[in-house]
């Protein structure tokens, strides 16, 4: 009897243990991926920004530069200062920004020339007073002694040591269109985003140019996924950790030197295929600035930050690897859905939008 | 010597000769006079030797940390002369690079750095062995050098590339270049070592016919980045900078040109204010302080030093051949009592300038002993060092560097070029506008053409020999005409040169060589872009196959090694204020350095000559060129 009781107890215990084990092995509702959350503080003309149209943003340590439609603003020690044409800025509309990390100089691409801001002094280069190919400067990037510029009439390279300007256009590169929208320069490679002519690659070692185009040409139908660059109309490039991130108005691409991986709204977490700006964090992660919100990709999952397209209320959604989209309760959002630029300040982000500049303060 | 201070006894090397040695020297001098083709030009001037003589041309002086040695940077003999700071005996002469300009000690005094402005190198001298231990390539026309307090980085001011290079102090490897003012030249470290201050000799670019703008570039030495630019409004030509020992007072020597008004009335205080700017906690702002007073001008202020007890500021004035001494407490009281600018008040300096000590020809660098009792002044065009007793404000002795005693024609001409003695009340010399025998980057309104008319850009004097006629309009057939009657009448407003002085001045100007061109490759090879530009320069047909008239080709008007066929043309640049559009084709020597361009300086860059001021292709056929091709042409022009 005693033995029987022990057996029964053991069986009961075993049954309980099995049941518990079985319960743990059963399919579960997957948890929402932990994506970065931010509290957004937004800056507009009401709190010091010279204009709500913010085309570009650049973080330089504790300082934040904002390229607006009405001047170049710098945020430092909790206050804004604005540089205008009166200070020597080439034009009031500042489209692009780049930092020379060695010297601290800031380069600003404007609608009427390229400006260098150095220790408070501004020197401006135009197509009339310098070798700059065109006054409309969409993109700028600094690499070593070279300032690479994307203009409406091709690319340029200013050598700061010699003062020589090199122009890159249809005469000396595979560029068909010369409307360059963005540039990302590193000591190894320089990439140009060309509006209508794909991505141009310059190998610094060999001095040779290469070109990446949409294999489907101007055909808007993607015949084979990940066959190549997603579209010819490239708006922005970012080259990080030997990975090229490319944004177009019809989706985005990642290229590792061998394989392409493309992102469209239909098969990724992109809120829109219309992407103004892209910035890689590393080989896996990137931020996408679209006309329908700011998106973050961690290599698997996506997060979108924006005011709701329906009611304007702050919204954050997370899309996991299986495509499941989960809303995350938030109380703040970037200033606007139309996002034009982003830069990083430690764990924080600064976001340029069509209606203000947003400081995303990392919460978790 | 003419205008020399005669109050000090010559107690230096020359004065220590024994009587027999002195007699022998006199005999040898007479023998030399008998054997060499020499002539006497002035009763109060030394004998002039026709042939060229070798001079030391001391430019800067520096004391070793223990005060035992005096380092004399000699620009013409291209060496550092090390003297015993007590006996002034020569310890060693150390050969350095071409045309040295700057000298400084490492933080701990173990190394002496010299910037060699013409071969773009930095000489590193071991102060124990007094030997050059390294020669490092640096930027274009390095003009001064400073090591940071930690001995990690060297900062080098490059005059041609307009920047301050940051070098590894141990290897000389360049890490980066920081944008400075145009013609970056002089550096000083704040006493606490946290900031580096850089000045520049040419004004920064500014809109046409506006007051020149300069700056003191402030560099954070820890991060090696520019953190501030202190504006110096209406200043063109900023030289040495110095600090008080407590770091509360900074001072720079500078020129304040009056180029926006007609250069006509020197008798009314006309062309330049000679000033310093003081800054720092003691003044709370930047304050421009005039050094001049009526009939006592302080022409071409260059070197500055502040006494260790902050009682005095000393300023060398190269054109006036003196040291201006300022009483600091009186200056500070005056500044605090005057909120507005008093820079054009010729009575102001009487409130703080306590004396003006006459020294030798073209005094430049200066150095104070640690106790502040002796002030050494390098008299560049006399090969002497004046030793001033600061307690008496008198030249106590003059160290004569061991060089020829005769004055060559060239040296006499160069002295004439730098001195302000020729002009009305001693206000200006040629070197006021031709800084270090170059140019000043300014446009002037010269009275003889009429007030407000015929604004002219100042021209470079390098390699000017054989490019006559002179003036933009080519109305002066030769240099004697340019530098003689024209200068005497319209600039100096005073006595004329005697014939021999004018002749020697002309000889000197004709001898001014071009600086090495930094855009040329070794062997005068051309880069692909320069090659393409050369083809455009030489072309005879335009891109449409249409022949370009000979007189509208670059290579016709700018022919020959100096880039001028010396003929007169109308290139379509006449302004409403110009009497004529007929201009002499300008030489191209070192054209890359001499912005702005065109006769009136209206083209801020080489590009603007063609993108803005050549709408009708009168200044060469250029409107068929693409932007790439224009860039190539400019790359080629930079090699000239």
Interface residues (C-beta under 8 A of the other chain):
Chain A: X102 X103 X104 X105 X116 X118 X119 X120 X121 X123 X127 X128 X129 X130 X131 X133 X153 X160 X161 X162 X163 X164 X165 X166 X167 X169 X171 X172
Chain B: X161 X175 X176 X177 X178 X179 X204 X205 X215 X217 X218 X223 X225 X226 X227 X228 X229 X519 X529 X592 X604 X605 X607 X608 X611 X612 X626 X627 X628 X630 X631 X634 X635 X638
